[in-house]
Amino acid sequence: MPYEQEAELIEKIRRLEEENNAFRAWQGEITKVLQQMLSNFEKQNENIRKLQDNAFINRIRIESMPYEMRDEKYKSPVFIPKVLSESETRSIVADEKKSISRFGDGEFGIIAGIGRWNFQSASPELAEKLEKVLNASDEGFLVCINRNLYGNLEHMDEADADGVRAYMRPEVRKQHAKMLDPEKTYGHALMNEVNSEESLRGLRKIWDQKECIFIEGQHTGMGVGNDLFDNCKSIERILCPSENAIDRYDDIMDAVLKQPKDKLILLALGPTATALSYDLFKEGYWSVDIGHIDLYYEKYIRNLSLLQDVSIPFKYCSWDEIGERRQIEDITDPVYQTQVIERIY
C-alpha cells in the first residue's frame, strides 16, 4: 500500500476513535441523567404513596370519630348553638314583625378586636355595642347568627365547607362558645340570601306594601337597577358613610329618630347596622338588618356562582370590601335621588 493511502487510513481510524470516545462520553452523561430521573421518579412515587396512605388514614379516622366520640370518657365540650333555618327566620320577621340584627364572622371578629373588611376597621366602641346586641333577649327582637359556621357541613360544596373549617379553628370556636348562650334560640343570619324563588318570596313578604326607610351606605343603592323592592309602598333613603359608619353613629341615629315609627327600617350598613337595628328597636321601630341582600339578588338574577363575581357600576361590591377599592361614582338615577331624604357622610 502506498505511504499516502496508509497515512490517510490511519488518520480516518484516529478520527473514528475520537468520535467513538466522544459518543461513549455522551452516552455516559445521558445514562447519568436517566438514572437521576429514574431516582427522582421513584422518590416522587414514594411521596405519592405516602400521601395516599395519609389520606386513607385521615379518612378512616374521620369516619370513625363520631363512634369514638360516643364513648363516655371523652365528655366532649363541643358547643352547637340552636339556630332557626333561613325560611323560619324570614317567616318570623314577616309574620311577627320582629326586628333583627345579624352576626357573621366579621361581627364576631370586631368583638374580639379584629377588623376583617375594608368598610369597617376594628373599633372598641362598635365592639361594645355588638356585644350588647349579641346578649340581648328582648321580646320582639331576634339575634341572628350564621348556622353554616356550626355543625354538619354536608349541605355545602367542598370549597365552602373548607372555608368554614379554615375560619372556625378551635380557638375561634371557643370564642364563639363563650359569647353565645346554649339555651337561646337564634335566627339565621343568612335569611337575607336570595338563592331561589321561595327565598325571594319570603323576603319580599317582609316589605310588601310597607312604607320603608333604607339606612344604607353612600354607594349601596339597594334596589337600584333591579326590581327587588318594587312591591314596597314607598321608599326613602338615609345615606351614610360607605366605610367606618360607626364614626357617625349618633348622627345616623338622630336622623332616623326624626322619622315616623310606623315605617319599616331596612338597614344595609355592615356591622354598624347590626348595632343600629337593636338601638332602633329599643326606640320602638321595626328594624331589619338586611345586609347584602341587593348583591345576593344581583348574583341570583345574573346566575353567578360567587358573590365576588358581582361587580356593578355605582355600587359598593364584594371586591371593594375585601380587595382593592374601585373609584365608585355617585348614583345619578332620578328616582333614587328623589328618595334620598338625608345624607350623612
Secondary structure, DSSP 8 states (H G I E B T S, - for coil): --HHHHHHHHHHHHHHHHHHHHHHHHHHHHHHHHHHHHHHHHHHHHHHHHHHHHHHHHHHHHHHHHHHHTSTTT-------EE--HHHHHHHHHHH--EEEEE-HHHHHHHTT---SSS----HHHHHHHHHHHT---TTEEEEE-GGGSS--TTS-HHHHHHHHHHS-HHHHHHHHHHS-TT-EEEEGGGG---SHHHHHHHHHHHTT-EEEEEEETTT-TTTTS-TTTT-SEEEEEEE-SS-GGGGHHHHHHHHHTS-TTSEEEEESHHHHHHHHHHHHHTT-EEEE-TTHHHHHHHHHTT-S-GGG---TTS--HHHHHS----------HHHHHHEEEE--
